[in-house]
Amino acid sequence: MPEAGGSLKTVRIPKWLAFGALGLVTFFLASAAFLVVKSSSRLFHTSQLAGVEEENAVLKRKVDQYAVQVESLGRQVQQNFDFQKKARLLADLDDLNEDVTEVGVGGPEFGRVQSLSVLGEGTRGKVGLLERDIDKLARQARLQRESYEQIIAKLSIDRKLLNVTPSIRPVASGYISSRFGRRMDPFTGRASWHYGVDYSARVGTPIFATADGVVTFTGKWYEFGWAVEISHGNGIVTRYAHCSKVLVQMGQRVKRGEAIARVGSSGRSTAPHLHYEVLLDGAKKNPLAYVLSGREVVD
């Protein structure tokens, strides 16, 4: 409608143009809505992916932590086996050799492999090793439990056998200056075999009987100097040499942890120490195999 005085003007819009414009506007609105929805979905999935990646990073750190803990448990299990060797020796039971302590198993692992197939190669390898190690530790724990049950049963039946079996350090203080086995002779400098364990200690340090028994020798030997020998029965004999003083007499009964002599440097000796031997049926054995605890001297 024009201004006053003018005539009306009519503008005709073709239907196709009107509907085309309406369709174009509708198309642009729909496209904009689609792009908004798609962008929102992408942002949502990106947020989800970031959360999953963070969760995976946490899980990987946990797997690494568990691997360290499993390794520590493995060392503890091995220490238990080392202790059991001595305990089984005291109980007069056969040793658990390495073939047994490995608790071998076999068979297919299709189920485990399939269940881990969704993991990455690195993570799958770590988890697989953890599963293997944990399964082995569980089997070893069952084996150790059975072994301890055998030891307890045997010692409960024969407590007397334990009392007469050397199982403690012969001196409370001092350190091991020479172990059982091959060594350089301190006098000749040549390789020789050492049949006992030397404990370096101060002169006068008390020497304890390592098990119940009967004193079968007290006196002076050329190489051992002043020495004490105790018979514990069952073919077991202990010797204590280079003493400065003997506190017991032949035929005397002694208890584990009872003072029988004092450390010295008599006989063939370079400095004050105790030479300690364990014999089984006349054969000299490693005395350290009979010491259950390095911290305790008496029961």
ChimeraX commands (.cxc) that place a marker at each C-alpha (Angstrom):
marker #1 position 0.00,0.00,0.00 radius 0.5
marker #1 position 1.69,3.24,-1.11 radius 0.5
marker #1 position 1.55,6.66,0.51 radius 0.5
marker #1 position -1.55,8.89,0.33 radius 0.5
marker #1 position -2.58,9.80,-3.16 radius 0.5
marker #1 position -0.89,6.85,-4.73 radius 0.5
marker #1 position -2.55,3.85,-6.19 radius 0.5
marker #1 position -2.34,0.31,-4.79 radius 0.5
marker #1 position 0.36,-1.89,-6.10 radius 0.5
marker #1 position 0.01,-5.60,-6.24 radius 0.5
marker #1 position 2.98,-7.97,-6.07 radius 0.5
marker #1 position 2.32,-11.53,-7.03 radius 0.5
marker #1 position 4.68,-14.23,-5.78 radius 0.5
marker #1 position 4.58,-17.47,-7.68 radius 0.5
marker #1 position 3.59,-20.51,-5.69 radius 0.5
marker #1 position 6.73,-22.35,-6.62 radius 0.5
marker #1 position 8.84,-19.51,-5.25 radius 0.5
marker #1 position 6.86,-19.31,-2.00 radius 0.5
marker #1 position 7.00,-23.03,-1.42 radius 0.5
marker #1 position 10.64,-23.12,-2.53 radius 0.5
marker #1 position 11.56,-20.41,-0.04 radius 0.5
marker #1 position 9.63,-22.20,2.68 radius 0.5
marker #1 position 11.34,-25.46,1.81 radius 0.5
marker #1 position 14.74,-23.79,1.75 radius 0.5
marker #1 position 14.15,-22.26,5.17 radius 0.5
marker #1 position 12.94,-25.62,6.49 radius 0.5
marker #1 position 16.03,-27.32,5.01 radius 0.5
marker #1 position 18.39,-24.84,6.66 radius 0.5
marker #1 position 16.59,-25.19,10.00 radius 0.5
marker #1 position 16.72,-29.00,9.78 radius 0.5
marker #1 position 20.41,-28.92,8.80 radius 0.5
marker #1 position 21.20,-26.61,11.69 radius 0.5
marker #1 position 19.31,-28.86,14.08 radius 0.5
marker #1 position 21.15,-31.93,12.71 radius 0.5
marker #1 position 24.52,-30.24,13.10 radius 0.5
marker #1 position 23.67,-29.20,16.65 radius 0.5
marker #1 position 22.59,-32.75,17.56 radius 0.5
marker #1 position 25.64,-34.25,15.87 radius 0.5
marker #1 position 27.99,-31.83,17.59 radius 0.5
marker #1 position 26.35,-32.54,20.94 radius 0.5
marker #1 position 26.66,-36.27,20.34 radius 0.5
marker #1 position 30.31,-35.88,19.36 radius 0.5
marker #1 position 31.02,-33.83,22.46 radius 0.5
marker #1 position 29.25,-36.47,24.59 radius 0.5
marker #1 position 31.23,-39.31,23.05 radius 0.5
marker #1 position 34.45,-37.30,23.37 radius 0.5
marker #1 position 33.70,-36.81,27.05 radius 0.5
marker #1 position 32.95,-40.53,27.41 radius 0.5
marker #1 position 36.20,-41.42,25.59 radius 0.5
marker #1 position 38.20,-39.14,27.89 radius 0.5
marker #1 position 36.60,-40.83,30.90 radius 0.5
marker #1 position 37.37,-44.30,29.52 radius 0.5
marker #1 position 40.98,-43.30,28.76 radius 0.5
marker #1 position 41.40,-41.96,32.29 radius 0.5
marker #1 position 39.87,-45.16,33.70 radius 0.5
marker #1 position 42.20,-47.27,31.55 radius 0.5
marker #1 position 45.20,-45.29,32.79 radius 0.5
marker #1 position 44.13,-45.93,36.39 radius 0.5
marker #1 position 43.60,-49.63,35.66 radius 0.5
marker #1 position 47.05,-49.89,34.05 radius 0.5
marker #1 position 48.65,-48.32,37.10 radius 0.5
marker #1 position 46.74,-50.78,39.28 radius 0.5
marker #1 position 47.96,-53.68,37.15 radius 0.5
marker #1 position 51.55,-52.47,37.58 radius 0.5
marker #1 position 51.02,-52.15,41.36 radius 0.5
marker #1 position 49.56,-55.65,41.54 radius 0.5
marker #1 position 52.53,-56.97,39.58 radius 0.5
marker #1 position 54.90,-55.52,42.20 radius 0.5
marker #1 position 52.80,-56.99,45.03 radius 0.5
marker #1 position 52.67,-60.41,43.36 radius 0.5
marker #1 position 56.46,-60.33,42.96 radius 0.5
marker #1 position 56.81,-59.53,46.66 radius 0.5
marker #1 position 54.46,-62.38,47.56 radius 0.5
marker #1 position 56.56,-64.69,45.41 radius 0.5
marker #1 position 59.66,-63.81,47.44 radius 0.5
marker #1 position 57.77,-64.42,50.69 radius 0.5
marker #1 position 56.58,-67.80,49.42 radius 0.5
marker #1 position 60.17,-68.73,48.56 radius 0.5
marker #1 position 61.31,-67.67,52.04 radius 0.5
marker #1 position 58.60,-69.91,53.49 radius 0.5
marker #1 position 59.91,-72.82,51.44 radius 0.5
marker #1 position 63.45,-72.12,52.70 radius 0.5
marker #1 position 62.17,-72.14,56.28 radius 0.5
marker #1 position 60.22,-75.33,55.65 radius 0.5
marker #1 position 63.35,-77.08,54.48 radius 0.5
marker #1 position 64.83,-76.62,57.94 radius 0.5
marker #1 position 61.57,-77.43,59.69 radius 0.5
marker #1 position 61.16,-80.65,57.68 radius 0.5
marker #1 position 64.75,-81.57,58.48 radius 0.5
marker #1 position 64.00,-81.19,62.19 radius 0.5
marker #1 position 60.85,-83.26,61.77 radius 0.5
marker #1 position 62.80,-85.96,59.91 radius 0.5
marker #1 position 60.66,-85.51,56.78 radius 0.5
marker #1 position 61.79,-85.61,53.15 radius 0.5
marker #1 position 62.68,-82.24,51.67 radius 0.5
marker #1 position 60.38,-80.50,49.18 radius 0.5
marker #1 position 62.66,-80.27,46.14 radius 0.5
marker #1 position 62.35,-77.61,43.46 radius 0.5
marker #1 position 60.37,-79.89,41.15 radius 0.5
marker #1 position 57.67,-80.17,43.80 radius 0.5
marker #1 position 57.67,-76.51,44.89 radius 0.5
marker #1 position 57.07,-75.42,41.27 radius 0.5
marker #1 position 53.61,-77.09,41.55 radius 0.5
marker #1 position 53.43,-77.63,37.79 radius 0.5
marker #1 position 50.12,-77.79,35.95 radius 0.5
marker #1 position 49.08,-78.14,32.31 radius 0.5
marker #1 position 46.19,-78.11,29.87 radius 0.5
marker #1 position 44.57,-75.70,27.37 radius 0.5
marker #1 position 43.80,-72.07,28.18 radius 0.5
marker #1 position 41.24,-71.25,25.49 radius 0.5
marker #1 position 38.78,-69.63,27.90 radius 0.5
marker #1 position 41.40,-67.36,29.43 radius 0.5
marker #1 position 42.80,-66.31,26.05 radius 0.5
marker #1 position 39.32,-65.53,24.71 radius 0.5
marker #1 position 38.41,-63.48,27.79 radius 0.5
marker #1 position 41.54,-61.34,27.39 radius 0.5
marker #1 position 41.20,-60.82,23.63 radius 0.5
marker #1 position 39.47,-57.42,24.10 radius 0.5
marker #1 position 42.54,-55.98,25.83 radius 0.5
marker #1 position 45.50,-54.33,24.17 radius 0.5
marker #1 position 48.53,-56.50,23.53 radius 0.5
marker #1 position 50.63,-54.92,26.30 radius 0.5
marker #1 position 47.87,-55.01,28.90 radius 0.5
marker #1 position 46.85,-58.52,27.84 radius 0.5
marker #1 position 50.40,-59.71,28.41 radius 0.5
marker #1 position 50.61,-58.13,31.87 radius 0.5
marker #1 position 47.23,-59.47,32.97 radius 0.5
marker #1 position 48.09,-62.90,31.61 radius 0.5
marker #1 position 51.33,-63.01,33.60 radius 0.5
marker #1 position 49.53,-61.82,36.73 radius 0.5
marker #1 position 46.90,-64.54,36.37 radius 0.5
marker #1 position 49.61,-67.15,35.90 radius 0.5
marker #1 position 51.64,-65.96,38.90 radius 0.5
marker #1 position 48.61,-65.62,41.19 radius 0.5
marker #1 position 47.43,-69.10,40.25 radius 0.5
marker #1 position 50.90,-70.49,40.99 radius 0.5
marker #1 position 51.06,-68.68,44.34 radius 0.5
marker #1 position 47.68,-70.15,45.29 radius 0.5
marker #1 position 48.91,-73.67,44.48 radius 0.5
marker #1 position 52.15,-73.08,46.40 radius 0.5
marker #1 position 50.19,-71.78,49.40 radius 0.5
marker #1 position 48.15,-74.99,49.43 radius 0.5
marker #1 position 51.36,-77.03,49.20 radius 0.5
marker #1 position 52.91,-75.09,52.09 radius 0.5
marker #1 position 49.81,-75.55,54.21 radius 0.5
marker #1 position 49.95,-79.32,53.62 radius 0.5
marker #1 position 53.68,-79.32,54.41 radius 0.5
marker #1 position 53.14,-77.41,57.67 radius 0.5
marker #1 position 50.38,-79.84,58.62 radius 0.5
marker #1 position 52.82,-82.73,58.09 radius 0.5
marker #1 position 55.50,-81.00,60.16 radius 0.5
marker #1 position 53.12,-80.20,63.02 radius 0.5
marker #1 position 51.74,-83.73,63.02 radius 0.5
marker #1 position 55.22,-85.26,63.08 radius 0.5
marker #1 position 56.54,-82.97,65.80 radius 0.5
marker #1 position 53.42,-83.45,67.87 radius 0.5
marker #1 position 53.99,-87.18,67.77 radius 0.5
marker #1 position 57.68,-86.97,68.57 radius 0.5
marker #1 position 58.41,-83.86,70.65 radius 0.5
marker #1 position 61.41,-85.63,72.12 radius 0.5
marker #1 position 63.01,-85.80,68.68 radius 0.5
marker #1 position 62.78,-82.02,68.38 radius 0.5
marker #1 position 64.36,-81.50,71.79 radius 0.5
marker #1 position 67.43,-83.54,70.85 radius 0.5
marker #1 position 67.87,-82.01,67.38 radius 0.5
marker #1 position 70.19,-78.95,67.16 radius 0.5
marker #1 position 68.02,-75.99,66.18 radius 0.5
marker #1 position 69.47,-72.77,67.69 radius 0.5
marker #1 position 72.61,-70.67,67.42 radius 0.5
marker #1 position 75.34,-71.79,69.83 radius 0.5
marker #1 position 76.17,-68.16,70.73 radius 0.5
marker #1 position 73.84,-65.22,71.29 radius 0.5
marker #1 position 76.19,-62.57,69.87 radius 0.5
marker #1 position 78.94,-62.48,67.29 radius 0.5
marker #1 position 78.88,-62.97,63.53 radius 0.5
marker #1 position 79.73,-65.86,61.21 radius 0.5
marker #1 position 83.34,-65.46,60.15 radius 0.5
marker #1 position 83.63,-68.72,58.20 radius 0.5
marker #1 position 80.92,-70.99,56.81 radius 0.5
marker #1 position 80.72,-74.70,56.13 radius 0.5
marker #1 position 82.42,-75.71,52.88 radius 0.5
marker #1 position 85.48,-74.92,50.80 radius 0.5
marker #1 position 87.64,-71.98,51.92 radius 0.5
marker #1 position 91.24,-70.73,52.05 radius 0.5
marker #1 position 93.07,-72.16,55.05 radius 0.5
marker #1 position 94.02,-69.18,57.28 radius 0.5
marker #1 position 97.41,-70.74,58.09 radius 0.5
marker #1 position 98.54,-72.34,54.82 radius 0.5
marker #1 position 96.67,-70.13,52.32 radius 0.5
marker #1 position 95.64,-73.23,50.37 radius 0.5
marker #1 position 92.09,-74.29,49.52 radius 0.5
marker #1 position 90.66,-76.67,52.11 radius 0.5
marker #1 position 87.33,-77.90,53.38 radius 0.5
marker #1 position 85.83,-76.34,56.51 radius 0.5
marker #1 position 83.63,-78.86,58.34 radius 0.5
marker #1 position 81.89,-76.42,60.67 radius 0.5
marker #1 position 80.81,-72.83,61.18 radius 0.5
marker #1 position 82.98,-70.24,62.94 radius 0.5
marker #1 position 81.29,-67.60,65.10 radius 0.5
marker #1 position 83.55,-64.64,65.85 radius 0.5
marker #1 position 82.85,-63.36,69.37 radius 0.5
marker #1 position 84.51,-61.86,72.43 radius 0.5
marker #1 position 86.55,-64.01,74.77 radius 0.5
marker #1 position 84.28,-65.30,77.52 radius 0.5
marker #1 position 81.05,-65.12,75.49 radius 0.5
marker #1 position 78.76,-67.98,76.68 radius 0.5
marker #1 position 78.44,-71.01,74.41 radius 0.5
marker #1 position 75.08,-72.82,74.56 radius 0.5
marker #1 position 74.12,-76.44,73.92 radius 0.5
marker #1 position 72.01,-76.41,70.75 radius 0.5
marker #1 position 69.88,-79.38,71.88 radius 0.5
marker #1 position 69.31,-81.73,74.80 radius 0.5
marker #1 position 71.98,-84.37,75.20 radius 0.5
marker #1 position 74.81,-85.96,77.17 radius 0.5
marker #1 position 78.36,-84.58,77.31 radius 0.5
marker #1 position 80.64,-87.24,75.81 radius 0.5
marker #1 position 83.92,-85.28,75.73 radius 0.5
marker #1 position 85.55,-82.35,77.49 radius 0.5
marker #1 position 89.25,-81.71,77.11 radius 0.5
marker #1 position 91.97,-80.34,74.91 radius 0.5
marker #1 position 92.54,-81.40,71.30 radius 0.5
marker #1 position 95.59,-80.32,69.31 radius 0.5
marker #1 position 93.68,-78.39,66.62 radius 0.5
marker #1 position 90.46,-77.67,68.51 radius 0.5
marker #1 position 92.05,-76.59,71.79 radius 0.5
marker #1 position 89.58,-76.81,74.67 radius 0.5
marker #1 position 86.49,-78.49,73.29 radius 0.5
marker #1 position 83.12,-80.01,74.27 radius 0.5
marker #1 position 81.29,-82.80,72.48 radius 0.5
marker #1 position 77.62,-83.62,73.13 radius 0.5
marker #1 position 75.69,-86.68,71.96 radius 0.5
marker #1 position 72.00,-86.02,71.32 radius 0.5
marker #1 position 70.93,-89.51,70.30 radius 0.5
marker #1 position 69.61,-90.63,66.91 radius 0.5
marker #1 position 73.20,-90.44,65.61 radius 0.5
marker #1 position 73.45,-86.66,66.16 radius 0.5
marker #1 position 76.59,-85.16,67.78 radius 0.5
marker #1 position 77.62,-81.51,68.19 radius 0.5
marker #1 position 81.14,-80.14,68.82 radius 0.5
marker #1 position 82.23,-76.79,70.27 radius 0.5
marker #1 position 85.92,-75.91,69.90 radius 0.5
marker #1 position 88.57,-73.27,70.72 radius 0.5
marker #1 position 86.93,-72.57,74.10 radius 0.5
marker #1 position 88.60,-70.51,76.81 radius 0.5
marker #1 position 86.73,-72.36,79.56 radius 0.5
marker #1 position 84.62,-75.52,79.81 radius 0.5
marker #1 position 81.60,-75.38,82.14 radius 0.5
marker #1 position 80.40,-79.03,82.00 radius 0.5
marker #1 position 81.77,-82.49,82.72 radius 0.5
marker #1 position 81.71,-85.78,80.84 radius 0.5
marker #1 position 78.49,-87.72,81.41 radius 0.5
marker #1 position 76.56,-84.59,82.38 radius 0.5
marker #1 position 73.08,-84.16,80.89 radius 0.5
marker #1 position 72.42,-80.73,79.39 radius 0.5
marker #1 position 69.38,-78.94,78.03 radius 0.5
marker #1 position 69.09,-76.83,74.90 radius 0.5
marker #1 position 70.16,-73.26,75.70 radius 0.5
marker #1 position 72.28,-74.29,78.72 radius 0.5
marker #1 position 75.75,-72.67,78.90 radius 0.5
marker #1 position 78.42,-75.35,78.42 radius 0.5
marker #1 position 81.60,-73.30,77.75 radius 0.5
marker #1 position 82.98,-69.87,76.90 radius 0.5
marker #1 position 84.46,-68.52,73.68 radius 0.5
marker #1 position 88.24,-68.46,73.43 radius 0.5
marker #1 position 91.14,-68.88,71.01 radius 0.5
marker #1 position 92.74,-72.14,72.17 radius 0.5
marker #1 position 94.19,-74.64,69.71 radius 0.5
marker #1 position 94.76,-73.83,66.05 radius 0.5
marker #1 position 93.09,-70.42,65.99 radius 0.5
marker #1 position 93.90,-66.94,64.70 radius 0.5
marker #1 position 91.55,-65.01,67.02 radius 0.5
marker #1 position 88.73,-65.61,69.54 radius 0.5
marker #1 position 85.86,-67.54,67.97 radius 0.5
marker #1 position 83.72,-70.66,68.32 radius 0.5
marker #1 position 84.12,-73.53,65.86 radius 0.5
marker #1 position 80.79,-75.40,65.81 radius 0.5
marker #1 position 80.12,-78.76,64.12 radius 0.5
marker #1 position 77.10,-81.03,63.63 radius 0.5
marker #1 position 77.61,-84.72,62.84 radius 0.5
marker #1 position 74.93,-87.18,61.74 radius 0.5
marker #1 position 75.96,-90.84,61.94 radius 0.5
marker #1 position 79.58,-89.69,61.81 radius 0.5
marker #1 position 79.12,-87.52,58.69 radius 0.5
marker #1 position 79.75,-83.80,59.16 radius 0.5
marker #1 position 76.75,-81.69,58.13 radius 0.5
marker #1 position 76.25,-77.97,57.53 radius 0.5
marker #1 position 75.27,-76.62,60.99 radius 0.5
marker #1 position 73.34,-73.70,59.50 radius 0.5
marker #1 position 70.83,-76.15,58.04 radius 0.5
marker #1 position 69.77,-76.91,61.62 radius 0.5
marker #1 position 69.38,-73.33,62.86 radius 0.5
marker #1 position 65.69,-72.38,62.71 radius 0.5
marker #1 position 66.18,-68.79,63.86 radius 0.5
marker #1 position 69.22,-66.55,63.90 radius 0.5
marker #1 position 67.60,-64.26,66.48 radius 0.5
marker #1 position 66.85,-66.68,69.32 radius 0.5
marker #1 position 69.26,-68.71,71.36 radius 0.5
marker #1 position 66.88,-70.47,73.73 radius 0.5
marker #1 position 63.32,-71.77,73.38 radius 0.5
marker link #1:1,2 radius 0.2
marker link #1:2,3 radius 0.2
marker link #1:3,4 radius 0.2
marker link #1:4,5 radius 0.2
marker link #1:5,6 radius 0.2
marker link #1:6,7 radius 0.2
marker link #1:7,8 radius 0.2
marker link #1:8,9 radius 0.2
marker link #1:9,10 radius 0.2
marker link #1:10,11 radius 0.2
marker link #1:11,12 radius 0.2
marker link #1:12,13 radius 0.2
marker link #1:13,14 radius 0.2
marker link #1:14,15 radius 0.2
marker link #1:15,16 radius 0.2
marker link #1:16,17 radius 0.2
marker link #1:17,18 radius 0.2
marker link #1:18,19 radius 0.2
marker link #1:19,20 radius 0.2
marker link #1:20,21 radius 0.2
marker link #1:21,22 radius 0.2
marker link #1:22,23 radius 0.2
marker link #1:23,24 radius 0.2
marker link #1:24,25 radius 0.2
marker link #1:25,26 radius 0.2
marker link #1:26,27 radius 0.2
marker link #1:27,28 radius 0.2
marker link #1:28,29 radius 0.2
marker link #1:29,30 radius 0.2
marker link #1:30,31 radius 0.2
marker link #1:31,32 radius 0.2
marker link #1:32,33 radius 0.2
marker link #1:33,34 radius 0.2
marker link #1:34,35 radius 0.2
marker link #1:35,36 radius 0.2
marker link #1:36,37 radius 0.2
marker link #1:37,38 radius 0.2
marker link #1:38,39 radius 0.2
marker link #1:39,40 radius 0.2
marker link #1:40,41 radius 0.2
marker link #1:41,42 radius 0.2
marker link #1:42,43 radius 0.2
marker link #1:43,44 radius 0.2
marker link #1:44,45 radius 0.2
marker link #1:45,46 radius 0.2
marker link #1:46,47 radius 0.2
marker link #1:47,48 radius 0.2
marker link #1:48,49 radius 0.2
marker link #1:49,50 radius 0.2
marker link #1:50,51 radius 0.2
marker link #1:51,52 radius 0.2
marker link #1:52,53 radius 0.2
marker link #1:53,54 radius 0.2
marker link #1:54,55 radius 0.2
marker link #1:55,56 radius 0.2
marker link #1:56,57 radius 0.2
marker link #1:57,58 radius 0.2
marker link #1:58,59 radius 0.2
marker link #1:59,60 radius 0.2
marker link #1:60,61 radius 0.2
marker link #1:61,62 radius 0.2
marker link #1:62,63 radius 0.2
marker link #1:63,64 radius 0.2
marker link #1:64,65 radius 0.2
marker link #1:65,66 radius 0.2
marker link #1:66,67 radius 0.2
marker link #1:67,68 radius 0.2
marker link #1:68,69 radius 0.2
marker link #1:69,70 radius 0.2
marker link #1:70,71 radius 0.2
marker link #1:71,72 radius 0.2
marker link #1:72,73 radius 0.2
marker link #1:73,74 radius 0.2
marker link #1:74,75 radius 0.2
marker link #1:75,76 radius 0.2
marker link #1:76,77 radius 0.2
marker link #1:77,78 radius 0.2
marker link #1:78,79 radius 0.2
marker link #1:79,80 radius 0.2
marker link #1:80,81 radius 0.2
marker link #1:81,82 radius 0.2
marker link #1:82,83 radius 0.2
marker link #1:83,84 radius 0.2
marker link #1:84,85 radius 0.2
marker link #1:85,86 radius 0.2
marker link #1:86,87 radius 0.2
marker link #1:87,88 radius 0.2
marker link #1:88,89 radius 0.2
marker link #1:89,90 radius 0.2
marker link #1:90,91 radius 0.2
marker link #1:91,92 radius 0.2
marker link #1:92,93 radius 0.2
marker link #1:93,94 radius 0.2
marker link #1:94,95 radius 0.2
marker link #1:95,96 radius 0.2
marker link #1:96,97 radius 0.2
marker link #1:97,98 radius 0.2
marker link #1:98,99 radius 0.2
marker link #1:99,100 radius 0.2
marker link #1:100,101 radius 0.2
marker link #1:101,102 radius 0.2
marker link #1:102,103 radius 0.2
marker link #1:103,104 radius 0.2
marker link #1:104,105 radius 0.2
marker link #1:105,106 radius 0.2
marker link #1:106,107 radius 0.2
marker link #1:107,108 radius 0.2
marker link #1:108,109 radius 0.2
marker link #1:109,110 radius 0.2
marker link #1:110,111 radius 0.2
marker link #1:111,112 radius 0.2
marker link #1:112,113 radius 0.2
marker link #1:113,114 radius 0.2
marker link #1:114,115 radius 0.2
marker link #1:115,116 radius 0.2
marker link #1:116,117 radius 0.2
marker link #1:117,118 radius 0.2
marker link #1:118,119 radius 0.2
marker link #1:119,120 radius 0.2
marker link #1:120,121 radius 0.2
marker link #1:121,122 radius 0.2
marker link #1:122,123 radius 0.2
marker link #1:123,124 radius 0.2
marker link #1:124,125 radius 0.2
marker link #1:125,126 radius 0.2
marker link #1:126,127 radius 0.2
marker link #1:127,128 radius 0.2
marker link #1:128,129 radius 0.2
marker link #1:129,130 radius 0.2
marker link #1:130,131 radius 0.2
marker link #1:131,132 radius 0.2
marker link #1:132,133 radius 0.2
marker link #1:133,134 radius 0.2
marker link #1:134,135 radius 0.2
marker link #1:135,136 radius 0.2
marker link #1:136,137 radius 0.2
marker link #1:137,138 radius 0.2
marker link #1:138,139 radius 0.2
marker link #1:139,140 radius 0.2
marker link #1:140,141 radius 0.2
marker link #1:141,142 radius 0.2
marker link #1:142,143 radius 0.2
marker link #1:143,144 radius 0.2
marker link #1:144,145 radius 0.2
marker link #1:145,146 radius 0.2
marker link #1:146,147 radius 0.2
marker link #1:147,148 radius 0.2
marker link #1:148,149 radius 0.2
marker link #1:149,150 radius 0.2
marker link #1:150,151 radius 0.2
marker link #1:151,152 radius 0.2
marker link #1:152,153 radius 0.2
marker link #1:153,154 radius 0.2
marker link #1:154,155 radius 0.2
marker link #1:155,156 radius 0.2
marker link #1:156,157 radius 0.2
marker link #1:157,158 radius 0.2
marker link #1:158,159 radius 0.2
marker link #1:159,160 radius 0.2
marker link #1:160,161 radius 0.2
marker link #1:161,162 radius 0.2
marker link #1:162,163 radius 0.2
marker link #1:163,164 radius 0.2
marker link #1:164,165 radius 0.2
marker link #1:165,166 radius 0.2
marker link #1:166,167 radius 0.2
marker link #1:167,168 radius 0.2
marker link #1:168,169 radius 0.2
marker link #1:169,170 radius 0.2
marker link #1:170,171 radius 0.2
marker link #1:171,172 radius 0.2
marker link #1:172,173 radius 0.2
marker link #1:173,174 radius 0.2
marker link #1:174,175 radius 0.2
marker link #1:175,176 radius 0.2
marker link #1:176,177 radius 0.2
marker link #1:177,178 radius 0.2
marker link #1:178,179 radius 0.2
marker link #1:179,180 radius 0.2
marker link #1:180,181 radius 0.2
marker link #1:181,182 radius 0.2
marker link #1:182,183 radius 0.2
marker link #1:183,184 radius 0.2
marker link #1:184,185 radius 0.2
marker link #1:185,186 radius 0.2
marker link #1:186,187 radius 0.2
marker link #1:187,188 radius 0.2
marker link #1:188,189 radius 0.2
marker link #1:189,190 radius 0.2
marker link #1:190,191 radius 0.2
marker link #1:191,192 radius 0.2
marker link #1:192,193 radius 0.2
marker link #1:193,194 radius 0.2
marker link #1:194,195 radius 0.2
marker link #1:195,196 radius 0.2
marker link #1:196,197 radius 0.2
marker link #1:197,198 radius 0.2
marker link #1:198,199 radius 0.2
marker link #1:199,200 radius 0.2
marker link #1:200,201 radius 0.2
marker link #1:201,202 radius 0.2
marker link #1:202,203 radius 0.2
marker link #1:203,204 radius 0.2
marker link #1:204,205 radius 0.2
marker link #1:205,206 radius 0.2
marker link #1:206,207 radius 0.2
marker link #1:207,208 radius 0.2
marker link #1:208,209 radius 0.2
marker link #1:209,210 radius 0.2
marker link #1:210,211 radius 0.2
marker link #1:211,212 radius 0.2
marker link #1:212,213 radius 0.2
marker link #1:213,214 radius 0.2
marker link #1:214,215 radius 0.2
marker link #1:215,216 radius 0.2
marker link #1:216,217 radius 0.2
marker link #1:217,218 radius 0.2
marker link #1:218,219 radius 0.2
marker link #1:219,220 radius 0.2
marker link #1:220,221 radius 0.2
marker link #1:221,222 radius 0.2
marker link #1:222,223 radius 0.2
marker link #1:223,224 radius 0.2
marker link #1:224,225 radius 0.2
marker link #1:225,226 radius 0.2
marker link #1:226,227 radius 0.2
marker link #1:227,228 radius 0.2
marker link #1:228,229 radius 0.2
marker link #1:229,230 radius 0.2
marker link #1:230,231 radius 0.2
marker link #1:231,232 radius 0.2
marker link #1:232,233 radius 0.2
marker link #1:233,234 radius 0.2
marker link #1:234,235 radius 0.2
marker link #1:235,236 radius 0.2
marker link #1:236,237 radius 0.2
marker link #1:237,238 radius 0.2
marker link #1:238,239 radius 0.2
marker link #1:239,240 radius 0.2
marker link #1:240,241 radius 0.2
marker link #1:241,242 radius 0.2
marker link #1:242,243 radius 0.2
marker link #1:243,244 radius 0.2
marker link #1:244,245 radius 0.2
marker link #1:245,246 radius 0.2
marker link #1:246,247 radius 0.2
marker link #1:247,248 radius 0.2
marker link #1:248,249 radius 0.2
marker link #1:249,250 radius 0.2
marker link #1:250,251 radius 0.2
marker link #1:251,252 radius 0.2
marker link #1:252,253 radius 0.2
marker link #1:253,254 radius 0.2
marker link #1:254,255 radius 0.2
marker link #1:255,256 radius 0.2
marker link #1:256,257 radius 0.2
marker link #1:257,258 radius 0.2
marker link #1:258,259 radius 0.2
marker link #1:259,260 radius 0.2
marker link #1:260,261 radius 0.2
marker link #1:261,262 radius 0.2
marker link #1:262,263 radius 0.2
marker link #1:263,264 radius 0.2
marker link #1:264,265 radius 0.2
marker link #1:265,266 radius 0.2
marker link #1:266,267 radius 0.2
marker link #1:267,268 radius 0.2
marker link #1:268,269 radius 0.2
marker link #1:269,270 radius 0.2
marker link #1:270,271 radius 0.2
marker link #1:271,272 radius 0.2
marker link #1:272,273 radius 0.2
marker link #1:273,274 radius 0.2
marker link #1:274,275 radius 0.2
marker link #1:275,276 radius 0.2
marker link #1:276,277 radius 0.2
marker link #1:277,278 radius 0.2
marker link #1:278,279 radius 0.2
marker link #1:279,280 radius 0.2
marker link #1:280,281 radius 0.2
marker link #1:281,282 radius 0.2
marker link #1:282,283 radius 0.2
marker link #1:283,284 radius 0.2
marker link #1:284,285 radius 0.2
marker link #1:285,286 radius 0.2
marker link #1:286,287 radius 0.2
marker link #1:287,288 radius 0.2
marker link #1:288,289 radius 0.2
marker link #1:289,290 radius 0.2
marker link #1:290,291 radius 0.2
marker link #1:291,292 radius 0.2
marker link #1:292,293 radius 0.2
marker link #1:293,294 radius 0.2
marker link #1:294,295 radius 0.2
marker link #1:295,296 radius 0.2
marker link #1:296,297 radius 0.2
marker link #1:297,298 radius 0.2
marker link #1:298,299 radius 0.2
view
